[in-house]
C-alpha cells in the first residue's frame, strides 16, 4: 500500500468512516469496460479502489465506490452507474 493511500485510509477512519479492506488474494480487478471508458484514471484512485472493499460514512448515507462496486459483485442494491441508466431511461420516455 502506498503512503498516500495509507494516509487517506487513516484519515477517513479518524473521521469516523467505516472501511473494510479487500482480501489481497481475492481483490477484484477493474473490468475492461471501466478501463476503456476512463483510460486516464489516476494510479492512486485505482489502488484505493482495489484495496478497499467498502467505504461508508458512519451513518451509511455516503459511500465511495470501489472495484467491488465497479465489478458488480458488491452487496449494494444499486449499480455504480445507476444514475446514468435512470437518466437515459427517463430521456427515452
HELIX and SHEET records of a PDB file:
HELIX    1   1 UNK A    3  UNK A   14  1                                  12    
HELIX    2   2 UNK A   24  UNK A   26  5                                   3    
HELIX    3   3 UNK A   32  UNK A   37  1                                   6    
HELIX    4   4 UNK A   43  UNK A   51  1                                   9    
HELIX    5   5 UNK A   67  UNK A   70  1                                   4    
HELIX    6   6 UNK A   82  UNK A   92  1                                  11    
SHEET    1   A 2 UNK A  18  UNK A  21  0                                        
SHEET    2   A 2 UNK A  52  UNK A  56 -1                                        
END                                                                             
